Amino acid sequence: MGNGFLKIDYFLRTYTDLPVYKASYDLLLLVYEFSNPLSRDYKYTIGERLKSETLELLLLVFKSSTTDEKNKKAFILEAIDKIELIRLLLRVLKDLKQLSLKYAHSCN
C-alpha cells in the first residue's frame, strides 16, 4: 500500500511542478480574486464563465501532462482554444471597465 502512495505522490508532483500548470493555477486564483467586486450584471455571466473556463484550462493542462503522446496533442489544442476564450472574456471585462489595470496587466 505504501508503494502505491509513493507513485501517486510522485505523479502529483510531476504535473504540479510544470510552469504551465503553475501559471494556469495562478490565473485561476486571480480570476477568483477579481471576480468578486464585479458588478452584478457581469459577475454572474462573464465572471462565472471565466471561472469555469479557467478551471477547465487547468484540467486540460493536467490531462495533457498525464496522457500518452498520442492523445497529448488534442488536449493541448483544446487548452489553446480555452486560452483564447479566456483572453476574450478578460478583454470584454476590461473594455466594460470591470477590470482594473492592476488585474489587466497581471493577465497578459
Gaussian input, Z-matrix of N, CA and C with variables (Angstrom, degrees):
# hf/3-21g

backbone

0 1
 N
 C     1     B1
 C     2     B2     1     A1
 N     3     B3     2     A2     1     D1
 C     4     B4     3     A3     2     D2
 C     5     B5     4     A4     3     D3
 N     6     B6     5     A5     4     D4
 C     7     B7     6     A6     5     D5
 C     8     B8     7     A7     6     D6
 N     9     B9     8     A8     7     D7
 C    10    B10     9     A9     8     D8
 C    11    B11    10    A10     9     D9
 N    12    B12    11    A11    10    D10
 C    13    B13    12    A12    11    D11
 C    14    B14    13    A13    12    D12
 N    15    B15    14    A14    13    D13
 C    16    B16    15    A15    14    D14
 C    17    B17    16    A16    15    D15
 N    18    B18    17    A17    16    D16
 C    19    B19    18    A18    17    D17
 C    20    B20    19    A19    18    D18
 N    21    B21    20    A20    19    D19
 C    22    B22    21    A21    20    D20
 C    23    B23    22    A22    21    D21
 N    24    B24    23    A23    22    D22
 C    25    B25    24    A24    23    D23
 C    26    B26    25    A25    24    D24
 N    27    B27    26    A26    25    D25
 C    28    B28    27    A27    26    D26
 C    29    B29    28    A28    27    D27
 N    30    B30    29    A29    28    D28
 C    31    B31    30    A30    29    D29
 C    32    B32    31    A31    30    D30
 N    33    B33    32    A32    31    D31
 C    34    B34    33    A33    32    D32
 C    35    B35    34    A34    33    D33
 N    36    B36    35    A35    34    D34
 C    37    B37    36    A36    35    D35
 C    38    B38    37    A37    36    D36
 N    39    B39    38    A38    37    D37
 C    40    B40    39    A39    38    D38
 C    41    B41    40    A40    39    D39
 N    42    B42    41    A41    40    D40
 C    43    B43    42    A42    41    D41
 C    44    B44    43    A43    42    D42
 N    45    B45    44    A44    43    D43
 C    46    B46    45    A45    44    D44
 C    47    B47    46    A46    45    D45
 N    48    B48    47    A47    46    D46
 C    49    B49    48    A48    47    D47
 C    50    B50    49    A49    48    D48
 N    51    B51    50    A50    49    D49
 C    52    B52    51    A51    50    D50
 C    53    B53    52    A52    51    D51
 N    54    B54    53    A53    52    D52
 C    55    B55    54    A54    53    D53
 C    56    B56    55    A55    54    D54
 N    57    B57    56    A56    55    D55
 C    58    B58    57    A57    56    D56
 C    59    B59    58    A58    57    D57
 N    60    B60    59    A59    58    D58
 C    61    B61    60    A60    59    D59
 C    62    B62    61    A61    60    D60
 N    63    B63    62    A62    61    D61
 C    64    B64    63    A63    62    D62
 C    65    B65    64    A64    63    D63
 N    66    B66    65    A65    64    D64
 C    67    B67    66    A66    65    D65
 C    68    B68    67    A67    66    D66
 N    69    B69    68    A68    67    D67
 C    70    B70    69    A69    68    D68
 C    71    B71    70    A70    69    D69
 N    72    B72    71    A71    70    D70
 C    73    B73    72    A72    71    D71
 C    74    B74    73    A73    72    D72
 N    75    B75    74    A74    73    D73
 C    76    B76    75    A75    74    D74
 C    77    B77    76    A76    75    D75
 N    78    B78    77    A77    76    D76
 C    79    B79    78    A78    77    D77
 C    80    B80    79    A79    78    D78
 N    81    B81    80    A80    79    D79
 C    82    B82    81    A81    80    D80
 C    83    B83    82    A82    81    D81
 N    84    B84    83    A83    82    D82
 C    85    B85    84    A84    83    D83
 C    86    B86    85    A85    84    D84
 N    87    B87    86    A86    85    D85
 C    88    B88    87    A87    86    D86
 C    89    B89    88    A88    87    D87
 N    90    B90    89    A89    88    D88
 C    91    B91    90    A90    89    D89
 C    92    B92    91    A91    90    D90
 N    93    B93    92    A92    91    D91
 C    94    B94    93    A93    92    D92
 C    95    B95    94    A94    93    D93
 N    96    B96    95    A95    94    D94
 C    97    B97    96    A96    95    D95
 C    98    B98    97    A97    96    D96
 N    99    B99    98    A98    97    D97
 C   100   B100    99    A99    98    D98
 C   101   B101   100   A100    99    D99
 N   102   B102   101   A101   100   D100
 C   103   B103   102   A102   101   D101
 C   104   B104   103   A103   102   D102
 N   105   B105   104   A104   103   D103
 C   106   B106   105   A105   104   D104
 C   107   B107   106   A106   105   D105
 N   108   B108   107   A107   106   D106
 C   109   B109   108   A108   107   D107
 C   110   B110   109   A109   108   D108
 N   111   B111   110   A110   109   D109
 C   112   B112   111   A111   110   D110
 C   113   B113   112   A112   111   D111
 N   114   B114   113   A113   112   D112
 C   115   B115   114   A114   113   D113
 C   116   B116   115   A115   114   D114
 N   117   B117   116   A116   115   D115
 C   118   B118   117   A117   116   D116
 C   119   B119   118   A118   117   D117
 N   120   B120   119   A119   118   D118
 C   121   B121   120   A120   119   D119
 C   122   B122   121   A121   120   D120
 N   123   B123   122   A122   121   D121
 C   124   B124   123   A123   122   D122
 C   125   B125   124   A124   123   D123
 N   126   B126   125   A125   124   D124
 C   127   B127   126   A126   125   D125
 C   128   B128   127   A127   126   D126
 N   129   B129   128   A128   127   D127
 C   130   B130   129   A129   128   D128
 C   131   B131   130   A130   129   D129
 N   132   B132   131   A131   130   D130
 C   133   B133   132   A132   131   D131
 C   134   B134   133   A133   132   D132
 N   135   B135   134   A134   133   D133
 C   136   B136   135   A135   134   D134
 C   137   B137   136   A136   135   D135
 N   138   B138   137   A137   136   D136
 C   139   B139   138   A138   137   D137
 C   140   B140   139   A139   138   D138
 N   141   B141   140   A140   139   D139
 C   142   B142   141   A141   140   D140
 C   143   B143   142   A142   141   D141
 N   144   B144   143   A143   142   D142
 C   145   B145   144   A144   143   D143
 C   146   B146   145   A145   144   D144
 N   147   B147   146   A146   145   D145
 C   148   B148   147   A147   146   D146
 C   149   B149   148   A148   147   D147
 N   150   B150   149   A149   148   D148
 C   151   B151   150   A150   149   D149
 C   152   B152   151   A151   150   D150
 N   153   B153   152   A152   151   D151
 C   154   B154   153   A153   152   D152
 C   155   B155   154   A154   153   D153
 N   156   B156   155   A155   154   D154
 C   157   B157   156   A156   155   D155
 C   158   B158   157   A157   156   D156
 N   159   B159   158   A158   157   D157
 C   160   B160   159   A159   158   D158
 C   161   B161   160   A160   159   D159
 N   162   B162   161   A161   160   D160
 C   163   B163   162   A162   161   D161
 C   164   B164   163   A163   162   D162
 N   165   B165   164   A164   163   D163
 C   166   B166   165   A165   164   D164
 C   167   B167   166   A166   165   D165
 N   168   B168   167   A167   166   D166
 C   169   B169   168   A168   167   D167
 C   170   B170   169   A169   168   D168
 N   171   B171   170   A170   169   D169
 C   172   B172   171   A171   170   D170
 C   173   B173   172   A172   171   D171
 N   174   B174   173   A173   172   D172
 C   175   B175   174   A174   173   D173
 C   176   B176   175   A175   174   D174
 N   177   B177   176   A176   175   D175
 C   178   B178   177   A177   176   D176
 C   179   B179   178   A178   177   D177
 N   180   B180   179   A179   178   D178
 C   181   B181   180   A180   179   D179
 C   182   B182   181   A181   180   D180
 N   183   B183   182   A182   181   D181
 C   184   B184   183   A183   182   D182
 C   185   B185   184   A184   183   D183
 N   186   B186   185   A185   184   D184
 C   187   B187   186   A186   185   D185
 C   188   B188   187   A187   186   D186
 N   189   B189   188   A188   187   D187
 C   190   B190   189   A189   188   D188
 C   191   B191   190   A190   189   D189
 N   192   B192   191   A191   190   D190
 C   193   B193   192   A192   191   D191
 C   194   B194   193   A193   192   D192
 N   195   B195   194   A194   193   D193
 C   196   B196   195   A195   194   D194
 C   197   B197   196   A196   195   D195
 N   198   B198   197   A197   196   D196
 C   199   B199   198   A198   197   D197
 C   200   B200   199   A199   198   D198
 N   201   B201   200   A200   199   D199
 C   202   B202   201   A201   200   D200
 C   203   B203   202   A202   201   D201
 N   204   B204   203   A203   202   D202
 C   205   B205   204   A204   203   D203
 C   206   B206   205   A205   204   D204
 N   207   B207   206   A206   205   D205
 C   208   B208   207   A207   206   D206
 C   209   B209   208   A208   207   D207
 N   210   B210   209   A209   208   D208
 C   211   B211   210   A210   209   D209
 C   212   B212   211   A211   210   D210
 N   213   B213   212   A212   211   D211
 C   214   B214   213   A213   212   D212
 C   215   B215   214   A214   213   D213
 N   216   B216   215   A215   214   D214
 C   217   B217   216   A216   215   D215
 C   218   B218   217   A217   216   D216
 N   219   B219   218   A218   217   D217
 C   220   B220   219   A219   218   D218
 C   221   B221   220   A220   219   D219
 N   222   B222   221   A221   220   D220
 C   223   B223   222   A222   221   D221
 C   224   B224   223   A223   222   D222
 N   225   B225   224   A224   223   D223
 C   226   B226   225   A225   224   D224
 C   227   B227   226   A226   225   D225
 N   228   B228   227   A227   226   D226
 C   229   B229   228   A228   227   D227
 C   230   B230   229   A229   228   D228
 N   231   B231   230   A230   229   D229
 C   232   B232   231   A231   230   D230
 C   233   B233   232   A232   231   D231
 N   234   B234   233   A233   232   D232
 C   235   B235   234   A234   233   D233
 C   236   B236   235   A235   234   D234
 N   237   B237   236   A236   235   D235
 C   238   B238   237   A237   236   D236
 C   239   B239   238   A238   237   D237
 N   240   B240   239   A239   238   D238
 C   241   B241   240   A240   239   D239
 C   242   B242   241   A241   240   D240
 N   243   B243   242   A242   241   D241
 C   244   B244   243   A243   242   D242
 C   245   B245   244   A244   243   D243
 N   246   B246   245   A245   244   D244
 C   247   B247   246   A246   245   D245
 C   248   B248   247   A247   246   D246
 N   249   B249   248   A248   247   D247
 C   250   B250   249   A249   248   D248
 C   251   B251   250   A250   249   D249
 N   252   B252   251   A251   250   D250
 C   253   B253   252   A252   251   D251
 C   254   B254   253   A253   252   D252
 N   255   B255   254   A254   253   D253
 C   256   B256   255   A255   254   D254
 C   257   B257   256   A256   255   D255
 N   258   B258   257   A257   256   D256
 C   259   B259   258   A258   257   D257
 C   260   B260   259   A259   258   D258
 N   261   B261   260   A260   259   D259
 C   262   B262   261   A261   260   D260
 C   263   B263   262   A262   261   D261
 N   264   B264   263   A263   262   D262
 C   265   B265   264   A264   263   D263
 C   266   B266   265   A265   264   D264
 N   267   B267   266   A266   265   D265
 C   268   B268   267   A267   266   D266
 C   269   B269   268   A268   267   D267
 N   270   B270   269   A269   268   D268
 C   271   B271   270   A270   269   D269
 C   272   B272   271   A271   270   D270
 N   273   B273   272   A272   271   D271
 C   274   B274   273   A273   272   D272
 C   275   B275   274   A274   273   D273
 N   276   B276   275   A275   274   D274
 C   277   B277   276   A276   275   D275
 C   278   B278   277   A277   276   D276
 N   279   B279   278   A278   277   D277
 C   280   B280   279   A279   278   D278
 C   281   B281   280   A280   279   D279
 N   282   B282   281   A281   280   D280
 C   283   B283   282   A282   281   D281
 C   284   B284   283   A283   282   D282
 N   285   B285   284   A284   283   D283
 C   286   B286   285   A285   284   D284
 C   287   B287   286   A286   285   D285
 N   288   B288   287   A287   286   D286
 C   289   B289   288   A288   287   D287
 C   290   B290   289   A289   288   D288
 N   291   B291   290   A290   289   D289
 C   292   B292   291   A291   290   D290
 C   293   B293   292   A292   291   D291
 N   294   B294   293   A293   292   D292
 C   295   B295   294   A294   293   D293
 C   296   B296   295   A295   294   D294
 N   297   B297   296   A296   295   D295
 C   298   B298   297   A297   296   D296
 C   299   B299   298   A298   297   D297
 N   300   B300   299   A299   298   D298
 C   301   B301   300   A300   299   D299
 C   302   B302   301   A301   300   D300
 N   303   B303   302   A302   301   D301
 C   304   B304   303   A303   302   D302
 C   305   B305   304   A304   303   D303
 N   306   B306   305   A305   304   D304
 C   307   B307   306   A306   305   D305
 C   308   B308   307   A307   306   D306
 N   309   B309   308   A308   307   D307
 C   310   B310   309   A309   308   D308
 C   311   B311   310   A310   309   D309
 N   312   B312   311   A311   310   D310
 C   313   B313   312   A312   311   D311
 C   314   B314   313   A313   312   D312
 N   315   B315   314   A314   313   D313
 C   316   B316   315   A315   314   D314
 C   317   B317   316   A316   315   D315
 N   318   B318   317   A317   316   D316
 C   319   B319   318   A318   317   D317
 C   320   B320   319   A319   318   D318
 N   321   B321   320   A320   319   D319
 C   322   B322   321   A321   320   D320
 C   323   B323   322   A322   321   D321

   B1=1.4494
   B2=1.5297
   B3=1.3006
   B4=1.4576
   B5=1.5108
   B6=1.3187
   B7=1.4564
   B8=1.5295
   B9=1.3491
   B10=1.4607
   B11=1.5238
   B12=1.3215
   B13=1.4586
   B14=1.5216
   B15=1.3293
   B16=1.4599
   B17=1.5214
   B18=1.3238
   B19=1.4620
   B20=1.5207
   B21=1.3322
   B22=1.4613
   B23=1.5220
   B24=1.3129
   B25=1.4563
   B26=1.5288
   B27=1.3165
   B28=1.4635
   B29=1.5225
   B30=1.3200
   B31=1.4538
   B32=1.5241
   B33=1.3309
   B34=1.4615
   B35=1.5235
   B36=1.3230
   B37=1.4630
   B38=1.5180
   B39=1.3091
   B40=1.4578
   B41=1.5249
   B42=1.3140
   B43=1.4606
   B44=1.5260
   B45=1.3150
   B46=1.4630
   B47=1.5216
   B48=1.3213
   B49=1.4647
   B50=1.5313
   B51=1.3241
   B52=1.4657
   B53=1.5245
   B54=1.3299
   B55=1.4653
   B56=1.5363
   B57=1.3200
   B58=1.4652
   B59=1.5264
   B60=1.3137
   B61=1.4607
   B62=1.5295
   B63=1.3212
   B64=1.4706
   B65=1.5239
   B66=1.3396
   B67=1.4717
   B68=1.5310
   B69=1.3095
   B70=1.4725
   B71=1.5237
   B72=1.3197
   B73=1.4634
   B74=1.5319
   B75=1.3126
   B76=1.4721
   B77=1.5260
   B78=1.3357
   B79=1.4707
   B80=1.5266
   B81=1.3122
   B82=1.4636
   B83=1.5273
   B84=1.3205
   B85=1.4660
   B86=1.5240
   B87=1.3172
   B88=1.4668
   B89=1.5300
   B90=1.3124
   B91=1.4661
   B92=1.5206
   B93=1.3219
   B94=1.4623
   B95=1.5276
   B96=1.3060
   B97=1.4656
   B98=1.5220
   B99=1.3267
   B100=1.4621
   B101=1.5262
   B102=1.3202
   B103=1.4658
   B104=1.5260
   B105=1.3004
   B106=1.4612
   B107=1.5305
   B108=1.3301
   B109=1.4656
   B110=1.5434
   B111=1.3191
   B112=1.4602
   B113=1.5216
   B114=1.3306
   B115=1.4566
   B116=1.5291
   B117=1.3071
   B118=1.4588
   B119=1.5349
   B120=1.3266
   B121=1.4615
   B122=1.5211
   B123=1.3146
   B124=1.4556
   B125=1.5264
   B126=1.3274
   B127=1.4672
   B128=1.5233
   B129=1.3198
   B130=1.4650
   B131=1.5252
   B132=1.3107
   B133=1.4659
   B134=1.5246
   B135=1.3087
   B136=1.4609
   B137=1.5230
   B138=1.3167
   B139=1.4685
   B140=1.5246
   B141=1.3255
   B142=1.4674
   B143=1.5277
   B144=1.3275
   B145=1.4725
   B146=1.5254
   B147=1.3226
   B148=1.4628
   B149=1.5325
   B150=1.3204
   B151=1.4681
   B152=1.5241
   B153=1.3076
   B154=1.4620
   B155=1.5267
   B156=1.3194
   B157=1.4638
   B158=1.5308
   B159=1.3184
   B160=1.4601
   B161=1.5254
   B162=1.3097
   B163=1.4594
   B164=1.5363
   B165=1.3219
   B166=1.4652
   B167=1.5305
   B168=1.3303
   B169=1.4590
   B170=1.5256
   B171=1.3100
   B172=1.4620
   B173=1.5302
   B174=1.3077
   B175=1.4664
   B176=1.5364
   B177=1.3276
   B178=1.4674
   B179=1.5301
   B180=1.3138
   B181=1.4650
   B182=1.5234
   B183=1.3242
   B184=1.4635
   B185=1.5267
   B186=1.3330
   B187=1.4671
   B188=1.5280
   B189=1.3207
   B190=1.4661
   B191=1.5290
   B192=1.3164
   B193=1.4617
   B194=1.5263
   B195=1.3262
   B196=1.4586
   B197=1.5346
   B198=1.3075
   B199=1.4588
   B200=1.5246
   B201=1.2980
   B202=1.4578
   B203=1.5364
   B204=1.2930
   B205=1.4645
   B206=1.5289
   B207=1.3087
   B208=1.4624
   B209=1.5304
   B210=1.3254
   B211=1.4673
   B212=1.5257
   B213=1.3071
   B214=1.4713
   B215=1.5290
   B216=1.3367
   B217=1.4653
   B218=1.5272
   B219=1.3196
   B220=1.4670
   B221=1.5313
   B222=1.3236
   B223=1.4699
   B224=1.5247
   B225=1.3108
   B226=1.4667
   B227=1.5278
   B228=1.3181
   B229=1.4736
   B230=1.5261
   B231=1.3146
   B232=1.4568
   B233=1.5336
   B234=1.3173
   B235=1.4670
   B236=1.5274
   B237=1.3217
   B238=1.4722
   B239=1.5268
   B240=1.3345
   B241=1.4649
   B242=1.5263
   B243=1.3258
   B244=1.4726
   B245=1.5246
   B246=1.3235
   B247=1.4679
   B248=1.5204
   B249=1.3136
   B250=1.4677
   B251=1.5212
   B252=1.3181
   B253=1.4649
   B254=1.5262
   B255=1.3112
   B256=1.4691
   B257=1.5207
   B258=1.3070
   B259=1.4683
   B260=1.5242
   B261=1.3290
   B262=1.4634
   B263=1.5267
   B264=1.3151
   B265=1.4639
   B266=1.5245
   B267=1.3208
   B268=1.4717
   B269=1.5190
   B270=1.3199
   B271=1.4797
   B272=1.5208
   B273=1.3245
   B274=1.4682
   B275=1.5248
   B276=1.3236
   B277=1.4677
   B278=1.5275
   B279=1.3175
   B280=1.4636
   B281=1.5238
   B282=1.3326
   B283=1.4602
   B284=1.5256
   B285=1.3120
   B286=1.4660
   B287=1.5287
   B288=1.3254
   B289=1.4702
   B290=1.5289
   B291=1.3224
   B292=1.4591
   B293=1.5248
   B294=1.3010
   B295=1.4610
   B296=1.5194
   B297=1.3120
   B298=1.4548
   B299=1.5188
   B300=1.3118
   B301=1.4645
   B302=1.5168
   B303=1.3324
   B304=1.4641
   B305=1.5284
   B306=1.3292
   B307=1.4505
   B308=1.5258
   B309=1.3091
   B310=1.4637
   B311=1.5319
   B312=1.3219
   B313=1.4672
   B314=1.5227
   B315=1.3202
   B316=1.4654
   B317=1.5290
   B318=1.3095
   B319=1.4732
   B320=1.5150
   B321=1.2950
   B322=1.4829
   B323=1.4802
   A1=110.93
   A2=118.22
   A3=121.04
   A4=112.73
   A5=118.26
   A6=122.55
   A7=111.22
   A8=118.13
   A9=122.33
   A10=111.17
   A11=116.26
   A12=120.38
   A13=110.64
   A14=117.23
   A15=120.63
   A16=110.89
   A17=117.40
   A18=120.73
   A19=110.82
   A20=117.05
   A21=120.85
   A22=109.93
   A23=117.59
   A24=121.40
   A25=110.98
   A26=117.61
   A27=121.31
   A28=110.17
   A29=116.85
   A30=122.77
   A31=110.64
   A32=117.36
   A33=121.25
   A34=111.42
   A35=116.98
   A36=120.03
   A37=111.15
   A38=117.44
   A39=121.04
   A40=111.39
   A41=118.07
   A42=118.26
   A43=112.82
   A44=119.33
   A45=119.68
   A46=112.22
   A47=117.38
   A48=120.78
   A49=112.99
   A50=117.18
   A51=119.81
   A52=110.68
   A53=118.24
   A54=120.83
   A55=112.94
   A56=117.92
   A57=120.07
   A58=110.81
   A59=117.75
   A60=120.95
   A61=109.56
   A62=116.13
   A63=120.02
   A64=111.21
   A65=117.05
   A66=121.07
   A67=110.42
   A68=117.32
   A69=121.21
   A70=110.80
   A71=116.43
   A72=120.58
   A73=110.51
   A74=117.00
   A75=120.74
   A76=111.04
   A77=116.13
   A78=119.96
   A79=110.20
   A80=117.30
   A81=120.40
   A82=110.76
   A83=117.35
   A84=120.61
   A85=111.11
   A86=116.21
   A87=121.14
   A88=110.83
   A89=117.10
   A90=121.19
   A91=110.15
   A92=117.40
   A93=119.84
   A94=111.20
   A95=116.64
   A96=120.64
   A97=111.66
   A98=117.37
   A99=117.81
   A100=113.37
   A101=119.14
   A102=119.33
   A103=112.04
   A104=117.21
   A105=120.47
   A106=113.19
   A107=119.16
   A108=118.17
   A109=114.85
   A110=119.04
   A111=120.36
   A112=109.49
   A113=116.32
   A114=118.23
   A115=108.83
   A116=115.54
   A117=121.67
   A118=112.54
   A119=116.71
   A120=120.47
   A121=112.15
   A122=116.42
   A123=120.97
   A124=113.36
   A125=116.17
   A126=120.28
   A127=111.46
   A128=116.26
   A129=119.74
   A130=113.35
   A131=117.05
   A132=120.18
   A133=108.81
   A134=116.28
   A135=120.53
   A136=111.26
   A137=117.61
   A138=121.48
   A139=112.16
   A140=116.75
   A141=120.10
   A142=111.22
   A143=116.38
   A144=119.51
   A145=110.20
   A146=115.86
   A147=120.84
   A148=111.24
   A149=116.52
   A150=120.36
   A151=110.30
   A152=115.95
   A153=121.06
   A154=111.88
   A155=117.09
   A156=121.01
   A157=111.15
   A158=117.02
   A159=120.39
   A160=110.54
   A161=116.98
   A162=120.56
   A163=110.49
   A164=116.45
   A165=119.75
   A166=110.96
   A167=117.04
   A168=120.75
   A169=110.27
   A170=116.74
   A171=121.38
   A172=110.62
   A173=116.51
   A174=120.60
   A175=110.90
   A176=117.47
   A177=120.50
   A178=111.53
   A179=116.82
   A180=120.05
   A181=109.16
   A182=116.01
   A183=119.97
   A184=110.95
   A185=116.92
   A186=120.96
   A187=111.36
   A188=116.90
   A189=118.71
   A190=111.54
   A191=116.77
   A192=119.18
   A193=112.97
   A194=116.57
   A195=118.69
   A196=113.16
   A197=117.56
   A198=120.28
   A199=111.01
   A200=115.77
   A201=119.94
   A202=110.39
   A203=115.68
   A204=121.42
   A205=112.57
   A206=116.93
   A207=121.46
   A208=111.79
   A209=117.84
   A210=122.42
   A211=113.65
   A212=116.63
   A213=121.31
   A214=112.41
   A215=116.76
   A216=121.38
   A217=111.72
   A218=117.52
   A219=121.08
   A220=110.96
   A221=116.87
   A222=120.31
   A223=111.12
   A224=116.88
   A225=120.59
   A226=110.44
   A227=117.12
   A228=120.33
   A229=111.18
   A230=117.00
   A231=120.45
   A232=110.90
   A233=116.87
   A234=120.85
   A235=110.62
   A236=117.07
   A237=120.72
   A238=110.05
   A239=117.12
   A240=120.24
   A241=110.95
   A242=116.86
   A243=120.75
   A244=110.84
   A245=115.86
   A246=119.75
   A247=110.17
   A248=116.75
   A249=120.12
   A250=111.53
   A251=116.81
   A252=120.04
   A253=110.77
   A254=117.43
   A255=121.68
   A256=110.06
   A257=116.20
   A258=120.90
   A259=110.80
   A260=116.74
   A261=121.35
   A262=110.80
   A263=117.47
   A264=120.72
   A265=111.43
   A266=117.12
   A267=120.42
   A268=110.76
   A269=116.00
   A270=120.12
   A271=110.72
   A272=116.77
   A273=120.40
   A274=109.94
   A275=117.23
   A276=119.85
   A277=111.69
   A278=116.61
   A279=120.51
   A280=110.05
   A281=117.12
   A282=120.69
   A283=112.61
   A284=116.95
   A285=121.62
   A286=111.89
   A287=115.96
   A288=122.73
   A289=112.10
   A290=115.75
   A291=121.41
   A292=111.90
   A293=115.49
   A294=121.43
   A295=108.25
   A296=116.79
   A297=120.25
   A298=110.67
   A299=116.79
   A300=121.12
   A301=111.33
   A302=117.56
   A303=122.25
   A304=110.37
   A305=116.09
   A306=120.64
   A307=111.64
   A308=116.70
   A309=119.96
   A310=110.63
   A311=117.06
   A312=120.21
   A313=111.53
   A314=117.36
   A315=120.83
   A316=111.39
   A317=116.89
   A318=121.42
   A319=112.32
   A320=119.15
   A321=120.58
   A322=112.82
   D1=-42.41
   D2=179.20
   D3=-62.80
   D4=-35.85
   D5=179.42
   D6=-62.92
   D7=-41.06
   D8=177.77
   D9=-63.40
   D10=-39.37
   D11=178.91
   D12=-62.45
   D13=-40.69
   D14=179.05
   D15=-62.30
   D16=-38.89
   D17=177.60
   D18=-64.36
   D19=-43.74
   D20=179.01
   D21=-64.67
   D22=-43.53
   D23=179.19
   D24=-60.85
   D25=-43.44
   D26=177.88
   D27=-64.15
   D28=-42.47
   D29=179.48
   D30=-59.56
   D31=-45.28
   D32=-179.98
   D33=-65.34
   D34=-41.70
   D35=179.39
   D36=-65.88
   D37=-32.68
   D38=-176.76
   D39=-60.81
   D40=-53.51
   D41=-176.70
   D42=-80.59
   D43=-29.17
   D44=179.67
   D45=-72.58
   D46=-16.75
   D47=177.39
   D48=-85.61
   D49=-8.07
   D50=-179.75
   D51=-69.33
   D52=136.07
   D53=178.43
   D54=-57.72
   D55=-36.81
   D56=-179.74
   D57=-67.98
   D58=-34.22
   D59=176.61
   D60=-68.38
   D61=-45.57
   D62=179.89
   D63=-61.49
   D64=-42.15
   D65=179.43
   D66=-65.28
   D67=-41.70
   D68=178.64
   D69=-64.67
   D70=-41.51
   D71=178.79
   D72=-65.40
   D73=-43.61
   D74=177.59
   D75=-61.33
   D76=-39.56
   D77=177.38
   D78=-63.45
   D79=-41.75
   D80=178.35
   D81=-60.19
   D82=-45.12
   D83=177.88
   D84=-61.65
   D85=-41.21
   D86=179.43
   D87=-64.47
   D88=-41.75
   D89=178.56
   D90=-61.29
   D91=-43.89
   D92=177.98
   D93=-64.72
   D94=-37.08
   D95=-179.17
   D96=-65.77
   D97=-47.83
   D98=-175.16
   D99=-86.18
   D100=-11.47
   D101=179.93
   D102=-77.87
   D103=-18.60
   D104=-179.92
   D105=-61.74
   D106=-48.69
   D107=-178.09
   D108=-84.18
   D109=7.40
   D110=177.80
   D111=-61.35
   D112=148.69
   D113=176.20
   D114=-65.43
   D115=156.21
   D116=-172.11
   D117=-55.64
   D118=-39.03
   D119=-179.08
   D120=-58.55
   D121=-35.71
   D122=-175.04
   D123=-97.59
   D124=-26.92
   D125=-177.12
   D126=-60.45
   D127=-42.63
   D128=-173.66
   D129=-94.27
   D130=1.75
   D131=176.14
   D132=-115.62
   D133=-81.31
   D134=-178.23
   D135=-65.27
   D136=-41.03
   D137=-178.72
   D138=-60.45
   D139=-47.05
   D140=179.77
   D141=-67.52
   D142=-39.03
   D143=178.05
   D144=-63.49
   D145=-41.18
   D146=179.41
   D147=-62.36
   D148=-42.63
   D149=177.38
   D150=-61.50
   D151=-46.47
   D152=-178.35
   D153=-63.01
   D154=-45.75
   D155=-178.73
   D156=-66.57
   D157=-37.41
   D158=179.98
   D159=-69.42
   D160=-38.71
   D161=175.76
   D162=-64.61
   D163=-40.61
   D164=177.31
   D165=-64.68
   D166=-36.93
   D167=176.31
   D168=-59.35
   D169=-45.72
   D170=178.84
   D171=-60.31
   D172=-40.66
   D173=178.09
   D174=-65.26
   D175=-39.73
   D176=178.35
   D177=-66.02
   D178=-36.97
   D179=176.45
   D180=-62.77
   D181=-44.24
   D182=176.46
   D183=-59.00
   D184=-49.62
   D185=-177.74
   D186=-61.72
   D187=-41.07
   D188=-178.28
   D189=-68.14
   D190=-29.02
   D191=-178.44
   D192=-85.28
   D193=-11.76
   D194=-176.40
   D195=-116.27
   D196=2.71
   D197=-178.45
   D198=-101.45
   D199=171.71
   D200=178.41
   D201=-75.84
   D202=165.06
   D203=-175.65
   D204=-59.27
   D205=-32.53
   D206=-177.79
   D207=-62.92
   D208=-37.17
   D209=-176.83
   D210=-98.17
   D211=-11.93
   D212=-175.77
   D213=-57.88
   D214=-43.86
   D215=-176.26
   D216=-59.33
   D217=-40.82
   D218=-179.57
   D219=-61.98
   D220=-43.38
   D221=178.90
   D222=-66.20
   D223=-39.08
   D224=179.65
   D225=-65.68
   D226=-43.48
   D227=178.70
   D228=-63.89
   D229=-39.35
   D230=176.83
   D231=-66.18
   D232=-37.40
   D233=177.66
   D234=-64.75
   D235=-39.25
   D236=177.56
   D237=-61.59
   D238=-41.62
   D239=176.40
   D240=-61.07
   D241=-41.48
   D242=178.75
   D243=-62.72
   D244=-41.15
   D245=180.00
   D246=-60.86
   D247=-42.65
   D248=179.63
   D249=-65.38
   D250=-39.53
   D251=177.29
   D252=-65.78
   D253=-42.96
   D254=177.59
   D255=-61.33
   D256=-43.52
   D257=177.95
   D258=-59.55
   D259=-42.80
   D260=179.01
   D261=-63.70
   D262=-45.69
   D263=179.74
   D264=-62.79
   D265=-39.83
   D266=177.23
   D267=-64.51
   D268=-39.58
   D269=178.97
   D270=-64.12
   D271=-41.11
   D272=177.70
   D273=-61.22
   D274=-45.95
   D275=178.57
   D276=-61.70
   D277=-39.37
   D278=178.67
   D279=-65.16
   D280=-45.17
   D281=-179.49
   D282=-66.88
   D283=-27.85
   D284=176.90
   D285=-85.63
   D286=6.65
   D287=179.44
   D288=61.30
   D289=34.36
   D290=178.13
   D291=-102.75
   D292=-8.54
   D293=-176.16
   D294=-121.08
   D295=119.76
   D296=-178.68
   D297=-71.70
   D298=160.71
   D299=179.16
   D300=-59.61
   D301=-35.01
   D302=178.55
   D303=-54.64
   D304=-47.78
   D305=-178.49
   D306=-77.64
   D307=-35.49
   D308=-178.97
   D309=-61.81
   D310=-41.42
   D311=178.63
   D312=-70.25
   D313=-32.73
   D314=179.48
   D315=-67.67
   D316=-28.39
   D317=-174.80
   D318=-86.86
   D319=-9.69
   D320=-179.18
   D321=-76.95

